[in-house]
Amino acid sequence: MRIDLHSHSTASDGTDTPAELVRNAAAAGLDVVALTDHDTTRGHAEAIAALPAGLTLVTGAELSCRVGGISMHMLAYLFDPEEPALLAERELVRDDRVPRARGMVAKLQQLGVPVTWEQVARIAGDGSVGRPHVATALVELGVVPSVSDAFTPDWLADGGRAYVEKHETDPFEAIRLVKAAGGVTVFAHPGASKRGRTVPESTIVEMAAAGLDGIEVDHMDHDPDTRARLRGLAAELGLLATGSSDYHGSRKTVALGEYTTDPEVYGEITRRATGAFPVPGTGGA
């Protein structure tokens, strides 16, 4: 089995619609794909309706969190999307995205960049607006050569010249909320140091004690040494070690299925989940 547990659609900051994403996942030879848009489950229904035969969809979301002044992301799998407390927290995070993005546009304008809110809103479309949309605007304007080049201290990295904070969930609260909604939690790309400061291992130890299920080990932003270190930490703490592409369509160079999760780990995730179940494809439109 080929299993990719981290991908994004136009419901957040990917460039594939949810229907395109599941079709592309099947074409890439995947057996299982997780749709984990930022702080939203809005793309799930479309993905399920289009799900090809032979492909299983894991519903999820990537939750925006912050601990000790450091931004981090928590992958949440197979939770009840209508559970009131978790739904309210996701809405609180999403509601802060537009004023945050407008704030980044204003800062960029002060730095002499001719970006406009209308440009960023056009790029975001119906998705939950975020930094990658602002970064794409910088690429369109020729300010930076790629989206990843916008995530530097000069521009949009944490603490960067055009960075604006947003509401982010405490990860310990995120773990509690996801668990209460029957879901499973995995700390996304914990060693992605080129994105900014990373959470110390001592905090991961504390999250494991609080019920964290796993950490994402095999990821494009982790070099071999980082993967080896994280794999050892997962084994030491009894955490699941996942692998995922973090696919964003054309917004990133990584391909669906470029990094994958061991079938035994996937099986354990599905065994722990009680809020929702993987959806097998029956040949959607």
MARPAGU-801538 format. One record per residue: x, y, z of N, C-alpha, C, CB in turn; residue number from 1; residue in one letter. Coordinates in pm, whole numbers. Each point is the difference from the previous one (the first is absolute). Glycine has a CB too. Example, Ala and Ser with C-alpha at 12.3 -4.5 7.8 and 13.67 -1.06 7.14 Angstrom:
// residues 2
     n_X     n_Y     n_Z    ca_X    ca_Y    ca_Z     c_X     c_Y     c_Z    cb_X    cb_Y    cb_Z  num  residu
    1319    -569     780     -89     119       0      90     120       0    -189    -117     125    1       a
     154     222    -197      82     119       6     -77     109      73     118     -63    -215    2       s
This chain:
// residues 285
     n_X     n_Y     n_Z    ca_X    ca_Y    ca_Z     c_X     c_Y     c_Z    cb_X    cb_Y    cb_Z  num  residu
      84    -121       0     -84     121       0      87     125       0    -181    -124     122    1       m
     137     225    -199      68     130      -2     -96     102      63     137     -59    -210    2       r
     -91     121     319     -86      81      86      64     136      21     -89    -207     115    3       i
      18     313    -152      47     138      17    -101      71      91     116       4    -232    4       d
     -71      37     350     -92      50     102       5     151      22      23    -219     107    5       l
      12     295    -213       5     145      18      -7      65    -137     137     -21     213    6       h
    -251      83    -244     -15      70    -128     -99     114      15      53    -212    -126    7       s
     -43     306      31     -83     120       6     -67      25    -134     152      97     174    8       h
    -272     -41    -167     -78      34    -119     -30     149      -1    -102    -231      -3    9       s
      22     273     -93     -40     139      -7     -91      42     115      20     -17    -246   10       t
     -62     -79     329     -75      38     120      89      74      99    -149    -199     -32   11       a
     282     184      18      91      86      76     102      61     -96     -30    -141     209   12       s
     152      87    -215     103      65     -79      63     -90    -105      43     143     194   13       d
    -113    -249    -233      45     -81    -112     -53      55    -131       9    -200     148   14       g
      39     146    -259     -46      47    -132     -91    -100     -70     210     130     -18   15       t
    -222    -253      69     -96     -98     -52    -133      16      74     188    -161     -60   16       d
    -298     154     -12    -127     -12      70      -2    -133      75    -118     144    -174   17       t
      31    -160     273      -7    -129      68     -23    -117     -96     -88     119     199   18       p
       3     -98    -302     -25    -107     -98     125     -29     -81    -241      68     -12   19       a
     311      36     -31     124     -20     -74     104     -71      85     -49     204    -135   20       e
      54    -168     262     101     -59      88     -17    -151      10      10     213     127   21       l
    -133    -260    -104     -18    -144      15      24     -73    -133    -165      41     186   22       v
     130      23    -297      28     -62    -129     151      -7     -24    -220      84     -90   23       r
     290      23     127     145       1     -16      68    -100      94     -13     240     -70   24       n
     -45    -259     187      54     -98      94     -11    -141     -57     -61     150     192   25       a
     -53    -180    -252     -17    -131     -62      96     -17    -117    -241      -1      69   26       a
     258     106    -150      91      -6    -113     144     -18      45    -156     143    -130   27       a
     188     -94     250     135     -13      54      24    -138      62       2     245      43   28       a
    -102    -331     -47      16    -136      52     -20     -13     149     155     -36    -183   29       g
    -221     135     244     -26      -9     143    -120     -90      28      97     229      31   30       l
     -92    -297      82    -113     -79      48     -81      79     102     130    -211     -40   31       d
     -61     300     114     -64      80     105      56     142      -9     -33    -204     151   32       v
     -55     303    -140      44     140       7     -82      69     108      67       4    -247   33       v
      -2      84     324     -71      81      98     -11     143     -52      84    -146     190   34       a
    -203     203    -179     -22     140     -34       2      79     130    -138     -58    -208   35       l
     241     141     225      24      67     128      17     151     -23     108    -210      93   36       t
    -212     274    -142       8     143     -24      12      75     133    -134     -26    -211   37       d
     187     148     203      27      79     119    -129      45      68     214      76    -103   38       h
    -237    -130     224    -107      45      88    -139     -10     -62     165     152     104   39       d
    -181    -240    -202    -131     -12     -64     -22    -143     -51       8     243     -65   40       t
    -134    -282      63     -41    -128     -59     -88      23    -122      14    -110     225   41       t
     -12     233    -277     -94      39    -105      16     -80    -129       1     226      99   42       r
     118    -281    -124      22     -74    -124     -38    -146       5     179     156     -43   43       g
    -217    -206     160     -22    -144      14    -113     -52     -88      84      19     232   44       h
    -197      51    -233    -116     -50     -74      31     -14    -149    -152     108     168   45       a
     219      -8    -225      35      -7    -142      97    -114     -28     -38     247     -19   46       e
     136    -264     109      97    -108     -18     -68    -136       6     178     145     100   47       a
    -269    -162      -7     -71    -128      15     -85     -28    -124      -4      28     250   48       i
     -64      75    -300     -86     -18    -117      79     -40    -123    -155     169      94   49       a
     281    -128    -102      82     -28    -118      98    -115      21     -21     238     -60   50       a
      13    -305     173     101     -99      38       2    -119     -96     -27      70     239   51       l
     139     -93    -307       7    -112     -95      -2    -135      71     128     147    -158   52       p
    -176    -246      88       6    -137      52     146     -37      23    -215     -64    -120   53       a
     240      -4     232     136     -44      31      79      97      85      -5    -121    -211   54       g
     -48     242     234      66      99      84     -84      24     125     107     109    -202   55       l
     -43    -109     318     -68      27     126      38     139      48      -2    -245      58   56       t
     -98     322     -12      22     135      51      -3      -1     152    -102      98    -209   57       l
     205     -39     268       3      28     144     -35     147      17     176    -183      47   58       v
    -285     211      21     -38     139      23      80      57     117    -232     -45     -89   59       t
     269     172      76      78      61     106      12     150     -19     125    -212      27   60       g
     -35     272      50      29     143     -10     138      23      61    -247      63      12   61       a
     309      47     -52     127      42      59     -29     123      84     139     -95    -194   62       e
    -124      81     326     -40     105      93     118      92      30    -172    -153     100   63       l
     146     283    -103     102     100      30      15      13     151     -50     125    -214   64       s
     173    -148     263      25       1     144     121      88      32     -98    -231      21   65       c
     111     265     104     116      78      45      31     -40     144     -57     195    -154   66       r
     186    -215     182      45     -33     136     134      68      23    -124    -223      -3   67       v
     137     289     117     125      66      32      42     103    -102      66    -203     117   68       g
    -165     268    -182      30      99    -102      38     -58    -134      70     145     181   69       g
     -81    -276    -199      40     -67    -124    -124     -56     -69     226     -58      97   70       i
    -244      93    -224    -111     -56     -78      30    -145     -35     -54     228     -94   71       s
     -49    -310      95      12    -140     -39    -134     -45     -55     178     -44     176   72       m
    -178     -71    -242    -123     -53     -59     -27    -139      54      38     136    -208   73       h
    -165    -160     235     -43    -130      52     -95     -64    -100      26      79     239   74       m
      14    -193    -292     -88     -77     -87    -102     -75      85     182     -23    -174   75       l
    -308      38     139    -108     -68      71     -73     -89     -99     -26     192     166   76       a
      14    -320    -133     -58     -97     -91    -128     -60      59     228     -52     -90   77       y
    -326      32       3    -117     -83      28     -74      42     126     115    -186    -114   78       l
    -129     319     132     -79      53     109    -142      30     -49     207      98     108   79       f
    -299     -81     -15    -136      39     -33       1     148     -37    -100    -176     156   80       d
      75     212    -283      11     140     -39    -106      91      60     100     -80    -209   81       p
    -205      21     264    -108      80      59      10      10     151    -144     -69    -189   82       e
     247      11     249      15       9     146      13     147      37     111    -230      14   83       e
    -198     283      74     -13     146      16     127      72      45    -234     -44      52   84       p
     305     -10      44     115      72      54     113      12    -102     -61     -81     228   85       a
      90     -27    -297     106       4    -102     -44      85    -119      80    -228      72   86       l
    -206     221    -109     -52      82    -110      13     149      35    -160    -185     -65   87       l
     126     221     187       8     140      42     144      50      -3    -202     -32     144   88       a
     297     -52    -105     141      41      -1      51      16    -143      35    -119     218   89       e
     -74      29    -308      42      13    -140     -55     129     -60       8    -251     -22   90       r
    -134     283      56     -61     122     -53      71     124      55    -220    -120     -21   91       e
     262     116     145      71     112      60     132      25     -74    -106     -50     223   92       l
     178     -58    -255     126      13     -73     -27      53    -141     100    -190     133   93       v
    -200     134    -202     -29      41    -137     -44     146      -6     -64    -235     -54   94       r
     -15     279     152     -51     137      -1     112     103      11    -211     -83     103   95       d
     325      41     -50     113      92      17      89       5    -124      -7     -45     245   96       d
     -20     -40    -343      90      -9    -115      -9     123     -91     -23    -248      11   97       r
     -97     300     -33     -14     114     -91      67     125      58    -215     -97     -86   98       v
     185     137     211      70     118      52     151     -19       6    -202      54     132   99       p
     247    -176    -107     144     -26       2      60      22    -139     -32    -166     188  100       r
     -33     110    -290      53      15    -136      -3     146     -43     -79    -232     -57  101       a
     -26     305      94      -4     143     -32     114      73      70    -250     -12     -27  102       r
     282     -30     148     111      62      72     134     -25     -68    -129     -27     209  103       g
     147     -94    -264     124     -30     -72      10      83    -129      -2    -233      96  104       m
    -111     248    -164      -1      84    -120      40     143      35    -180    -146    -102  105       v
     125     198     213      33     136      41     149      14      31    -232      27      90  106       a
     289    -126     -22     142       5      32      86      -5    -127     -48    -110     221  107       k
       8      25    -314      74      -8    -126      -5     132     -77     -50    -246     -10  108       l
     -66     307      11     -14     130     -67      93     104      64    -239     -55     -60  109       q
     250      51     193      90      90      70     146     -26     -37    -164      13     188  110       q
     194    -138    -228     135     -36     -43      24      30    -148       1    -178     175  111       l
    -101     235    -239      14      38    -140     -43    -104    -100     182     137      74  112       g
    -247    -243     -29     -47    -105     -90    -140      38     -50     138    -178     121  113       v
    -163     181    -251    -130      44     -53    -107    -108       2     125     156    -143  114       p
    -132    -232     251    -102    -103      14    -130      64      45     176    -174      55  115       v
    -289     114     -93    -130      51      42     -81    -112      63       3     174    -183  116       t
    -100    -135     266     -89    -101      59     -80     -70    -110     -15     135     212  117       w
     -24     -62    -316     -78     -61    -108      80    -111     -68    -121     217     -36  118       e
     253    -197      20      84    -104     -60       4    -124      88     138     177    -111  119       q
    -117    -159     241       7    -114      91    -135     -72       6     177     118     135  120       v
    -287     -42    -130    -133     -60       5     -28     -80    -128     -79     188     146  121       a
     125    -137    -260     -17     -76    -126      75    -131       5     -26     215    -126  122       r
     148    -213     178      81    -122       8     -65    -100      95     209     133     -49  123       i
    -259     -85     162     -62     -90      99    -131     -59     -50     107     133     180  124       a
    -181     -58    -262    -128     -50     -50     -93     -31     116     114     -94    -201  125       g
    -169     -27     199     -91     -42     107      72     -65     117    -175     -30    -171  126       d
     309      22     163      76     -67     105      18      88     122     117    -130    -175  127       g
     -74      68     286      32      73     121     131      74     -22    -122    -168     146  128       s
     116     301    -153     116      78     -37     112     -17     102    -149     165    -117  129       v
     273    -172      68     114     -18      89     127      51     -63    -112    -197      98  130       g
     222     177     -28     130      49     -47      36     -50    -140      71       9     237  131       r
    -100    -137    -273      37     -44    -135     -66      82    -111      30    -226      93  132       p
    -150     280     -65     -64      84    -101      73     133     -13    -220    -110      48  133       h
     262     167      65      79     123      -4     134     -27     -68    -111      83     212  134       v
     170    -198    -182     127     -38     -62     -15     -13    -151      67    -119     211  135       a
    -178      62    -255     -25     -14    -144     -10     137     -66    -119    -217      41  136       t
      59     313      30      -7     136     -53     140      58     -18    -223      32     111  137       a
     313     -61     -18     138      48     -12      70     -63    -120       8      33     249  138       l
     -40    -160    -276      57     -65    -119     -54      65    -126      21    -217     126  139       v
    -152     241    -130     -61      65    -117      63     137     -28    -214    -121      49  140       e
     250     191      57      57     134     -15     151      -4     -28    -177      85     152  141       l
     235    -204    -150     144     -12     -26      87      40     118     -51      43    -236  142       g
      -9     -34     355      76      38     119      88    -116      46    -182     159      68  143       v
     129    -281     -77      75    -121      34     -21    -101    -112     -24      42     251  144       v
     118    -136    -270     -13     -95    -110     -97    -115      27     229      58     -59  145       p
    -256     -89     187     -88    -113      32     -71      28     132     150    -161    -125  146       s
    -256      83     149     -74      15     125      89     -22     120    -207     -76    -117  147       v
     292     -26     112      87     -28     115      95     115      28     -15    -243     -52  148       s
      54     317     -52      91     113      20     -68     118      70     123     -73    -203  149       d
    -254      70     211     -71     105      73      -1     -26     150    -142      37    -200  150       a
     170    -161     240      -3     -36     143     140      17      60    -191    -163     -41  151       f
     237     288      39     129      37      56     -20     120      92     123     -88    -206  152       t
     -23     118     290     -14     117      88     -22     131     -76     145    -118     162  153       p
    -100     123    -288     -23     121     -78    -148      22     -30     226     -28    -100  154       d
    -302     -82      99    -139      11     -43     -97     -62     100      80      -2    -235  155       w
    -117    -127     219    -117     -53      70      30    -104     107    -121      44    -204  156       l
     249     -76     228      31     -97     104     -45      52     136     195     -83    -134  157       a
    -213      -8     230     -35      43     136      95     109      46     -92    -230      52  158       d
      38     343     -12      82     111      43      59      82    -112      49    -133     196  159       g
     -80      99    -322      53      72    -115     -57     141     -11      30    -217    -115  160       g
      25     291      20     -38     141     -13    -148      20     -30     230      45     -78  161       r
    -291    -140       7    -142      14     -35     -88    -101      74      71      83    -225  162       a
     -16    -146     328     -76    -101      74    -103      66      91     199    -155      -8  163       y
    -316      94      14    -106      42      92     -51    -125      72     -65     199    -149  164       v
      55    -191     279     -49    -114      77    -150     -18     -21     181      36     170  165       e
    -228    -158    -146    -144     -26      -2     -34     -85     121      -9      13    -254  166       k
    -119     -30     277     -42     -89     108      44    -142     -32    -198     148      55  167       h
     266    -210      37      43    -139     -17     -29     -76     128     181      67    -164  168       e
    -217    -192     150     -43     -82     113     121     -52      77    -208     -65    -125  169       t
     198      63     257     102     -68      80      -2    -148     -38     -24     168     193  170       d
     141    -227    -223      -2    -139     -48     -54    -100     102     193      59    -142  171       p
    -176     -31     269     -54     -90     102    -153       6      -1     208      30     141  172       f
    -262      90    -166    -145      12     -15     -46     -67    -129       4     215     131  173       e
      77    -202    -237     -36     -66    -126      -6    -151      18     108     187    -128  174       a
     -11    -243     196      -2    -144      26    -127     -38      76     253      -6       4  175       i
    -286      83      99    -119     -31      79    -127       9     -85     116      86     205  176       r
    -126      20    -286    -119      19     -82     -16    -110    -104      19     245      36  177       l
      91    -280    -103      -5    -103    -104     -35    -134      62     168     125    -138  178       v
    -108    -156     253     -31    -126      67    -148      -6      38     235     -11      87  179       k
    -287     123     -36    -141       4      40     -92     -17    -119      61     147     190  180       a
     -11    -111    -311     -78     -17    -122      29    -135     -68       1     248     -29  181       a
      67    -337     100      25    -134     -53     113     -10     -99    -236     -41      36  182       g
     323     143     -43     104       1    -101     137     -39      51    -128     173    -111  183       g
     224    -168      20     139     -39      24      88     120     -37     -47    -249     -47  184       v
     151     275     129      85     117     -21     142     -39     -36    -142     126     161  185       t
     197     -56    -261     139     -19     -42      62     139     -19     -53    -225    -114  186       v
     166     248     178      72     127     -11      63       7    -139      47       6     252  187       f
     -89      93    -331      45      12    -139     141      60      -7    -239      26     -73  188       a
     321     -80     -15     136      47     -31      68      68     119     -71      28    -237  189       h
      94    -101     346      54      64     121     144      50     -13    -150    -146     128  190       p
     223      97    -227     139      40     -17      24      93    -117      61    -212     101  191       g
    -166     281    -147      11      86    -119      63     133      39    -201    -110    -104  192       a
     329     108     133      68     118      55      11     114    -101     127    -152     149  193       s
    -133     121    -279      12     110     -96    -126      86      -2     152    -142    -138  194       k
    -260      96     202    -121      81      10       8     100     116    -131    -191     -99  195       r
     226     171     187      11      83     120      36     -85     120    -167     161     -95  196       g
     147    -105     212      33     -74     123     -87    -126      12      67     216     113  197       r
      -8    -322     -62     -73    -125      18     -22     -27     148      98     -89    -213  198       t
    -200      11     241     -35     -34     137     108     -90      60    -247      20     -55  199       v
     294       8     176     104     -85      60     -51    -140      31     104     204      96  200       p
     -10    -298     -93     -38    -139      27     -67     -14     136     190     -77    -143  201       e
    -154     161     239     -62      -8     132    -150      23      -8     214      79     103  202       s
    -256       9    -194    -144      25     -17     -67    -118     -68      44     246     -12  203       t
      25    -311     -81     -56    -119     -63     -20    -109     105     111      58    -220  204       i
     -15     -70     312     -14     -97     111    -126      31      79     251     -28      14  205       v
    -274     156      15    -118      40      77    -128     -27     -80     137     175     118  206       e
    -134    -150    -250    -118     -27     -81     -29    -150      -6      48     205    -136  207       m
      57    -286     130     -21    -145       0     -70     -43     128     205     -32    -144  208       a
    -163      89     257     -62     -33     128    -145      46       4     224      16     111  209       a
    -256      89    -190    -137      54      -2     -90     -72     -99      94     219      66  210       a
     -39    -318    -139     -84     -78     -90      29      13    -148    -168      22     170  211       g
     274      53    -208      39       6    -141      21    -141     -53     108     227      34  212       l
    -160    -254    -154      10    -134     -55     127     -22     -82    -246      -7      -4  213       d
     293     110     -67     114     -25     -89      68     127     -44    -114    -204     -76  214       g
     224     188       4      71     110     -63      28     -35    -145     103      68     220  215       i
    -108      34    -303      27     -17    -143     152       0     -19    -221     114     -67  216       e
     275    -227      25     145     -18      -9      50      21    -143     -11    -160     191  217       v
     -46      87    -285      45       8    -139     -77     112     -70      55    -249      -4  218       d
      17     359     -21     -60     122     -54     106      75     -78    -166      16     192  219       h
     125      58    -294      95      68     -87      88     101      73    -163     -32    -184  220       m
     115      84     297      77     100      75      91     -62     105    -185     159     -40  221       d
     198    -291      41      88     -68      94     116     -64     -77    -193     -43     158  222       h
     316      77    -122     114     -66     -62      20    -138      65     110     225     -51  223       d
     -23    -310      -4      15    -136      53      34      -4     148      73     -68    -224  224       p
      13     158     272      36       0     141    -121      34      87     235      66     -60  225       d
    -316      29      15    -120      38      75     -98    -116       5      32     239     -67  226       t
     -48    -307     -44     -91    -116      -2      47    -108      97     -58      50    -239  227       r
     187     -77     238      54    -102      90     -22      40     146     172     -63    -173  228       a
    -149     191     203     -19      47     138    -146     -10      42     195     155     -27  229       r
    -286    -114     -61    -142      -4      33     -52    -143      10     -28     218    -114  230       l
      80    -306      29     -43    -140       7      42     -61     134      19     -21    -251  231       r
     102      56     295      45     -49     130     -83      57     113     229     -22     -92  232       g
    -264     151      83     -82      62     103    -138     -64       5     125     215     -30  233       l
    -184    -242     -86    -131     -65      -3       6    -137      67     -54     123    -212  234       a
     159    -199     183      13    -132      61      16      11     151     104     -87    -211  235       a
     -25     184     254      24      20     143    -127      37      74     232      71     -53  236       e
    -319      10     -11    -121      49      65    -123     -85     -29      97     226     -14  237       l
     -82    -330     -68    -114     -83     -35     -98      70     -93      27    -113     216  238       g
      24     205    -301     -84      72     -93       3     -65    -137      41     210     127  239       l
    -149    -196    -202      -4     -47    -137      87      92     -87    -233     -97      34  240       l
     303      41    -130      84      77     -92     -63      -7    -139     211     -47     137  241       a
    -257     161    -187     -67       3    -129      90      62    -106    -222      15     115  242       t
     181     -30    -240      67      63    -113    -103      52     -97     197    -151      26  243       g
    -175     272     -78    -101      65     -83      64     100     -94    -170     -31     182  244       s
     101      60    -292      54      95     -97     -22     145      41     -40    -169    -175  245       s
     -69     198     250     -41     139      24     -23      68    -135     132      10     219  246       d
    -203     -80    -304     -25      43    -139     -87     124      -4      21    -237     -76  247       y
      21     336      -5     -77     123     -20     -27      25    -148     101      94     209  248       h
     -95    -197    -294     -15      21    -143     121      73     -55    -248       6      26  249       g
     225      90    -115     112      71     -64      65     103      92    -113     -34    -217  250       s
      58      54     336      58      98      92     130     -51      61    -230      87      49  251       r
     252    -219     -51     125     -59      48      48    -101    -103     -66      34     244  252       k
     194     -70    -236      56     -92     -98     -23    -146      36     170     170     -50  253       t
    -207    -199     173     -16    -139      44    -122     -63     -69     106      56     222  254       v
     -94    -186    -254    -107     -72     -68     -79     -85      99     136      -4    -211  255       a
    -261     -22     180     -79     -93      81      73    -134       8    -216     116     -67  256       l
     224    -170     187      63    -130      19     151       3       5    -193     -92    -112  257       g
     252     212     108     147       7       4      54     -51     134      -6     196    -158  258       e
     -72    -175     264      30     -57     131    -127     -69      48     176     179      54  259       y
    -161    -294       8    -117     -81      35       9     -55     142     -25     -61    -242  260       t
     -88       9     288     -13     -55     135      -7    -152      -6    -118     208      77  261       t
     185    -272      17      -2    -146       9    -144     -49      22     238       0      93  262       d
    -279    -106    -163    -137     -50      17     -36     -38     143      15     -81    -232  263       p
      82      32     309     -29     -35     140     -31     124      82     149    -201     -20  264       e
     -80     310      -7     -26     125      70    -139      53     -39     249      52       6  265       v
    -279     -58    -134    -133      42     -46    -108     -85      68      96      73    -223  266       y
     -73    -202     232     -97     -86      66     -23      38     145      67    -182    -153  267       g
      39     221     221     -13      42     140     -77     131      11     215    -117      53  268       e
    -194     208    -147     -76     125       0    -149     -29     -14     197     122    -101  269       i
    -232    -208       8    -141     -31     -20     -59     -75     119      40      -7    -246  270       t
      42     -73     314     -50     -71     118     -29      95     115     129    -202     -70  271       r
     -49     307      81     -17      94     111    -116      97     -23     243     -19      45  272       r
    -279      44    -168    -101     101     -32    -141     -54      25     154      99    -171  273       a
    -237     -14     230    -140     -35      24     -96     107     -53      73    -129     202  274       t
     -19     243    -247     -86     110     -43     -47     -12    -143     117     141     160  275       g
     -37    -208    -243     -34     -20    -141      79    -120     -49     -47     249     -38  276       a
      15    -294     -81      67    -117     -55      50      29    -141    -146    -150     140  277       f
     253      85    -182      48      18    -138    -111     -31     -99     234     -58      70  278       p
    -236     132    -180    -107     -15    -101      58     -71    -122    -118     211      81  279       v
      69    -331    -113      49     -69    -120     -65      56    -125      38    -206     135  280       p
      43     220    -241     -52      52    -124     -86    -102     -74     198     145     -14  281       g
    -303     -94     -50     -89     -88     -75     -10      44    -146    -129     -47     211  282       t
     221     137    -250      -4      44    -140     -78     127     -18      19    -233     -70  283       g
      27     342     138     -71     127      -5      12      66    -136      40      27     243  284       g
    -114      82    -258      -2      74    -126     133      71     -23    -247      29      22  285       a
